[in-house]
Amino acid sequence: MLKPADPSRFTVHLVGAGPGDPELLTLKAARVLQQATVALVDDLVNPGCLKHLAADCRIVSVGKRGGCASTPQSFIERLMVYEALRGERVVRLKGGDPLVFGRAGEEIAALHAVGLQVEVVPGITAGVAAAAAARTSLTHRHHAPGVAFITGHRQPDGSPLRWAALAQSGLTLAIYMGVAEASSIEAGLLQGGLPPETPAMLVHAVSCTEERLVATRLADLCNTIQTKEVGSPCVMLIGQAMREAVQLLHTPKNSSWSENAVHAEEHVRQHVAA
């Protein structure tokens, strides 16, 4: 075993497990998992991804889920450092992509602070997978020149995000972890000037067997979440690029949005067990 005096000889891998479906794991991620001796696994990682780990790999559950008891981030960072300096091949396995709301910045800084090397293996982030599930594009030549990936959580000081500024951006908004703040999101975007009829797609448990797609409009966002009982994890896709996908799920096809009713239709994608 190498001595901790030369930590630069050790590399910790931050690996994206993708949005849920184990088949969306990348080939490189599968190879890195096969070589791991210690795996720190997030709560949202599909257990099917763990089949790529060696039989003698030690799996440490470090659950992190919004609104629930979570493993302290400082503990995760200390554990990664400790195991890596012992000579273990450490993998930090995260749902989605490590660099999108995965607190990778803090973990990379903690590892670099003690001289450890870091390699990031990207994964498919939930926002992209949600658009794929809705059979639509996040960008559109005529409607959306770009996309913004946004956390629905409030800022550390408790203040809401600058929804008004985002409303003026012209971008498709892919909002993660936003169910609990739906009323604030709806109000902020409306106050910022985004039209009430702006299409919105809610994708629950994207790429998993429990996946649900619910189509609505911005003015009915909060009401739809309540009446359709849309829970977490959920990605909200809001913007004109969603119009066709929303129309495909909205029935009857010749109806229009009503100001006094929620016009949201559910689509449950059936998965065939492998």
Secondary structure, DSSP 8 states (H G I E B T S, - for coil): ---TT-GGG-EEEEEE-BSS-GGGS-HHHHHHHHH-SEEEE-TTS-GGGGGGS-TT-EEEE----TTS----HHHHHHHHHHHHHTT--EEEEESB-TTSSS-HHHHHHHHHHTT-EEEEE----HHHHHHHHTT--S-BTTTBS-EEEEE-S--TTS----HHHHHTS-SEEEEES-GGGHHHHHHHHHHTT--TT-EEEEEESTTSTT-EEEEEEGGGHHHHHHHTT--SSEEEEESGGGHHHHHHHSSSTT----SSS----EEE------
